[in-house]
Amino acid sequence: MVDQYSIRIHIEEVENGQYLATSDEIPGLIAQGRTIEEAMEIAHDVARRLLESYKEHGDPLPDGLRRAKPGIDLDIAVTA
């Protein structure tokens, strides 16, 4: 069985109109995309590769990492 982790991603719009995704829970996770969806997709891939690298090199996983529970909770921004 593959380990799954829950990671909080922070997205912000940057000066060039693109979106930057980072995470306090995985140092080095930085992704940029033309849309929020693209930034999230890239961030997901970067997170997976970083975690694989930790495991391959026998490094401990970051302290703030949490195992994923069944189901997913997402915060979304809604403009009214």
BAMARVEX-890443 format. One record per residue: x, z, y of N, C-alpha, C, CB in turn; residue in three letters. Coordinates in steps of 0.001 Angstrom, whole numbers, plus 500000, padded with zeros to 6 digits. Glycine has a CB too. Layout:
BEGIN
XZYXZYXZYXZYALA...
***
This chain:
BEGIN
500836500000498815500000500000500000500886500000501255499046501223499994MET500493499242502246501251499111503484500842500227504452501024497709504127VAL501833500839505090501540501862506087500984501205507342502803502690506418ASP499943501797507919499386501316509178499443502443510197497926500806508991GLN499735502075511432499866503058512501498971502684513673501328503173512958TYR498532503689514387497729503508515591498650503645516794496550504541515657SER498659502618517638499562502588518790498753502303520054500683501518518597ILE498953503117521074498285502888522355499122501905523160498078504228523142ARG498459500846523633499099499801524428498586499889525861498827498387523825ILE499500499785526809499133499751528232499308498315528722500010500758529087HIS498257497783529360498304496411529884498148496466531397497189495513529240ILE498993495718532093498835495606533542499125494173533973499771496602534284GLU498437493761535025498677492434535576499932492509536438497446491922536403GLU500807491532536280502047491498537053501934490421538130503276491232536128VAL502914490396539035502856489554540224502541488089539955504140489639540939GLU503017487533538869502818486111538595501468485806537954503918485608537704ASN500582486797537893499252486603537321499206486747535813498740485263537694GLY500351487029535199500364487250533760500121488734533477501710486780533139GLN500085489079532189499811490447531774500985490985530977498516490522530946TYR501364492215531293502479492885530650501936494012529777503487493428531700LEU502333494021528511501912495055527564503118495916527202501279494423526284ALA502957497236527296504005498183526927503368499331526142504758498717528195THR504207500163525563503713501335524856504697502488525018503488501018523363SER504173503643525362505011504846525428505357505341524025504298505961526223ASP504600504904523026504770505398521665505865504665520880503468505283520929GLU506195503438521312507262502684520656508216502187521738506686501486519808ILE509336502878521918510314502431522912510742500991522634511545503362522918PRO510820500194523686511244498810523538510116497823523338512171498704522408GLY508886498318523176507767497399523021507386496866524399506551498097522331LEU507686495608524628507335494923525869506882493522525487508546494886526886ILE505710493123525972505191491788525684504497491257526924504218491809524472ALA504586489969527145503946489367528304503174488138527855504988489001529394GLN501970487960528419501156486804528073500358486312529263500224487140526929GLY499817485106529131499010484517530211497643485172530323498841483021529988ARG497166485755529212495886486454529191496098487824528549494800485629528417THR495114488700528707495185490008528050495259489816526540493961490889528430ILE494442488908526019494422488665524583495785488191524073493348487637524242GLU496414487285524825497720486788524407498768487908524463498152485602525296GLU498736488728525512499676489853525622499479490824524455499489490594526976ALA498225491091524079497950491990522957498451491405521631496446492277522867MET498244490118521447498702489466520218500222489538520100498236488000520180GLU500908489273521196502371489341521191502827490785520985502951488773522514ILE502159491748521651502510493163521501502352493611520048501636494036522423ALA501307493155519389501076493491517984502243493006517134499751492874517481HIS502683491764517358503803491204516605505103491951516894503969489722516934ASP505342492272518167506557493012518543506554494393517894506666493144520086VAL505411495079517931505310496413517321505613496349515832503910497011517549ALA505040495358515149505276495203513705506759494980513428504446494027513139ARG507387494124514207508805493836513990509688495054514290509238492654514859ARG509339495802515333510114497010515649510003498031514519509631497633516978LEU508789498251514001508604499218512911509325498756511647507104499423512619LEU509271497452511359510014496930510208511513497174510374509738495424510027GLU512014497009511591513434497226511858513822498689511649513777496792513284SER512966499611512144513223501040511916513388501306510414512064501910512501TYR512433500794509629512451501046508187513645500393507511511167500544507550LYS513941499138507863515062498423507248516398499124507486515129497002507784GLU516547499720508660517817500369509011517828501863508685518103500174510488HIS516738502367508114516669503777507748516556504711508941517871504145506949GLY516111504154510087515943504977511286514599505694511249516054504115512562ASP514533506896511824513243507589511864512279506856512793513425509055512325PRO511010506888512439509985506296513293509828507133514557508635506185512541LEU509397506532515660509213507290516903508278508487516700508657506375518003PRO508549509573517414507786510819517266506294510674517544508349511857518181ASP505910509852518514504505509753518910503653508879518013504420509239520287GLY504239508298516982503509507382516118502513508136515244504480506584515248LEU501293507590515133500243508206514321499792507228513240499038508638515205ARG499564507745512053498997506896510996497580506498511402498995507635509606ARG497231505255511131495898504752511478494850505373510568495849503213511377ALA493722505709511147492574506203510393491659505008510130491817507356511169LYS490750505141509167489794504046508965488991503815510248488838504358507773PRO488813502573510613488114502239511851489083502247513020486962503220512108GLY488646501721514126489498501625515309488699502022516536490071500195515470ILE489294502824517411488714503150518708489477502380519772488756504687518984ASP488775501671520626489414500904521691488841501322523039489225499385521468LEU489716501469524013489270501639525388489188500257526003490230502577526203ASP488114499962526724488008498682527397487681498923528863486937497787526728ILE488156498019529711487847498098531133486659497201531418489071497695532002ALA485646497722532101484444496976532414484220497043533920483214497529531634VAL484004495903534539483713495845535967482226495737536161484434494666536641THR481683496544537073480234496486537341480002496178538809479535497823536951ALA
***
